[in-house]
Amino acid sequence: MPQLDTSTWFITIISSMITLFILFQLKVSTQTYPATPSLKIMTVQKTKNPWDSKWTKIYLPLLSPQQ
């Protein structure tokens, strides 16, 4: 049974990796990126809840005088 010649595997793998690296760099370099990303200003909006303007029955016993 003949022996498998692996002497050229190193150069084949290295050249494939270099080729893939160059192709990836070319692919990435053609992408367009925004020059300066702008900040989005978030404004906090206060929601109007019905319980904000009136007392509930839970709080009324605490406000009444002690008997």
Protein Blocks (a to p, Z undefined) as FASTA:
>chain_A
ZZddfklmmmmmmmmmmmmmmmmmmmmmmpccdfbdcdddddddddddfklmpccfklmm
mmpccZZ
